[in-house]
Every structure is written in C-alpha cells, then in structure tokens.
Amino acid sequence: MKGFTDTIRRYAKDDRYCGELSDADGTGEIGLGADEAGRQIAVRFALRVRDGQIAILRYQVFGCGYSMAACAAAAELASDLTLNRARKVDAQAVDRQLGGLPEDRGYCADLAARALQAAIDSIHHKNQTVQEVYTPVAEDHGPRVNKADPLYRSLLDSPVPEGTSIEDRHLFACLLTVAGREPHDTATALGLEKNELAALQQHFFPAWDPASGLSWITPTTEPFPEINTDVRALLLSYALPDDASSPVSYWLAKILAARAALPGHLWIAMGLFERPQLSAAIRCHLPSVFAANNKNMRWKRFFFKQICDLNGGTLCKTPNCGECSDYALCFAEND
C-alpha cells in the first residue's frame, strides 16, 4: 500500500499555482455547493487563456495533503498547454504524475482533474462558473458507532473502575470499537504501542475481557495509513505533564494524530456520536490545544494549519481568516 511518498509530499508543499486569480476566463468548482460548504473536500481551479492556451492557472483546495498534492500535480500538467491538450489531463494522468496515490485516496486525483475540466468548460460558457457537487460515501457523513453496537456495549457494560468518568469511558469505548471494526491492527489504528493499548484498556475497562470481543473485531488484513509525525509531535507537545497512573492526555494526543490520517471528518474517524464530543475530549485532556483553537476551526484543519504555519507552508488563500471567502469551509459551529 502506497503512503505519503516523497513525490506526494513534494507536490503537497508545492504552492507555485496555489491562490486566487482575478479576472479569470474560466472557473471550475467541485464540492462548493452552499449546502456542502465546510463538510467535505472542495477544489477550485481558475484559468486565464491567451490564444487558446492556458497562460495563468491557479487553484484553491480545502482537503488533506493528498488533495493538495493532486491539485498541484494537475496544475503543473496543464500549465501552458492549449485547451485541447489540457482536456487530456484526467485523474489517471494526475495519479501517474504523483507516482500513484493510495487506493483510498484515488478520489483526490479525480477531484483535481474534474475541477480543472470544469474550469475549461467555464470558458465555453462565457466565464460562468461551472460547479459540481462531490458526494462521498454515506459513511463519511454519519457516526460509525452507536449505542447498540455490541462491542461498544460490552465495554461500557463492564464494571466501572473508581475515578473514571462516564465521558472518558464513552470516548475510549468509541475509539476501541471503531478501530476494532477496521481491517488494521487495533493498536496501530489508534497510534499506540501494544503495551499502551493494554494499559488504556486496563485503565478504563479493567474487567473487560478482550477475548469476549473477538467475534466483533475485524481481522487485520491491511496496513494503516502513514501517520503524520509532525502532527503527532505537535499534539504530544501539548499533552499534560506525564502521570504514570493516568497518561490520558498522552494517549489521546497519539490517537488524534493517528485518526487524523484517515479521510473524512475526525469526529467520525474517532467513532464518536457527534461533533461536540470531540471538542469536549480535547478541552478536557488537551486544554492548551483547545485554547489555541480560539476561533473554533475544524480540528483536523486546525492541526494541519499549525504544521503549515510552523514550517512556512501555504494552506490558506488569505492571511486573514475573517476576510477569506471560504471562511465557512474551515469554521463551523460545534465542530
């Protein structure tokens, strides 16, 4: 399984074609419908054409590093081409340029190519922006764990150890359940070492017998996506001082970094029932992280923006969030 390769990483950091383009001759947008804003990946390509050839090209993207890389690759392929030749820049061409995307991230190449082609279509529609709505699979939009889940129930129905809160038991029952449902090693899927996973289970569910949940746990058949080490280091730097008897903030920091490696919303990847539960967990166990996100940016977006800011990268199209036309893509209530 391919991960975040050097080629993909290089394109994800390539901002030569990133930004706004005024007086564009054609603009194409994917996933930017009013009812979609802030809920999913979104891509915009804008073109300026001279004598049937792309003279200037710019893109803007709200999404993961793979989608940023795909847009940069599509832009590089199409730059300076005639419109007819640019028509041949499809998802397969973008994927080849990147040296191959992971199977579960192939849609990133498709979205970049579709936005580029929509911008070309816009030129033939007298510069009327061509918009399409990208509809991901249903599981990207709803919780993966619910109260009736047998694995979740078996964890919560086990005796409650003294000193543990209902909220924490719910949080880590959700995490163990959602990770247990995936075809990955459970410890790896939570960003933990096996001894850390065992310690977590012992801390919150000491009377739960892991063997009792084997019938509900998916066998390991696939490696887990590459975890961004910069995000993990950032979150660990915010962890509360180590307490050997209860290193919950340390566990949560590592888990957040691991689950952020998955596509889709972070609260769903965490197995939580609703968005506010993610913020509540961060507020409780990583209060410095919660305080730093004082504008209520979406959490995964916030993590990666911090890394970009620290490394001098470009994630946003304007330096001032309040003046950005895509404000709703990054900020939303109860996220």
Phi, psi and omega in degrees: 000127179286147177241212180276083186288170178299322179295313179296319179298319181296316179292325180297332180267354183279110183249022182300325184249011184271135177139184180273159176224111179281154179054042178289148176276340179204139180224130178236136183230137177237126176081019184250020176300151184303324182277357180255345187305129176082358184257342187200180180299147179213141182225140175228129173244140177229139185232146168239129190243141174228121178054044176076011182236143179289113181269319179222139181222134177222150176226157172227143185216138170245110183173193184278179179299327179294319180291324176296317179296319181296319179294318179296320180292317179298319180296317179297318180295322186272340185302131177073003178278158169290160180299323180296318180288326179294337177298338182274356178279095181248185183299323180295320179294319179295317180299317178297319181299328180272359181077015178099120175272155172303151184304321183278001177242011180299333180298337180296319177294321180297316181294318179298314181294320180295321178293320177298313181293326177295324178294321177295318177301323182299326179299322181279354176252030178055046175064026170278124183304129177264121183243142172226149178257126177272126181246105178285175179296154188301329185293344177288347188247349183229163181298146180264348180234142175223174186297335183273354182300127185297325179290316177300315182295320181296327178290311183288334180280350176288154182306142182273120178288152181296137175089001178257143183270157176298320182297318180290321178297319177296312181305308186280338171292319176299315182295314179296324181290311183294322178291324179293337180279345185270155182278036180240161170300130188298316180299314180297320180295341177255005178072020185247156168284160182299323179291330177289320177298317179297320179293321178297313179299319181293327182289315186261332184223059187297333182266000180278133180264111181306329180297332181290341181258004184300325182291343181256356184262133181285132178299150180284118180230347184224148174287155180277147178304154181297131179272133180289112184291333178293318178296317180298316180296320179298312182293322178295330179292340179267351183299148179294158179310137186301131176233109187302332182279341182203071181278050187294319181295325177295314178299314184296321179300315180292322180293317179301316180297320180292313183290336176290346178283347181271151177290160177091186184288142183294320182297328177286317178298334178278352180080012184281161184280331182203161185303314185301337180294329177293312179298322180296320180294318179292320178300321184285314190255341177228063187300329179291324176295315181299317181294325181293329179272063188282358177250010177060043174290150176303139194297313181297318177300318181297314181302311184287331175293323177299319180294317178299317180297319181292325184264002179076021180276179181238116177245326185256157181269346175223151181285342183246112183302322183295339181261359185278135180289346179257028182307318184293341179288331185258334186238136178203156179292144172058035179257000000 
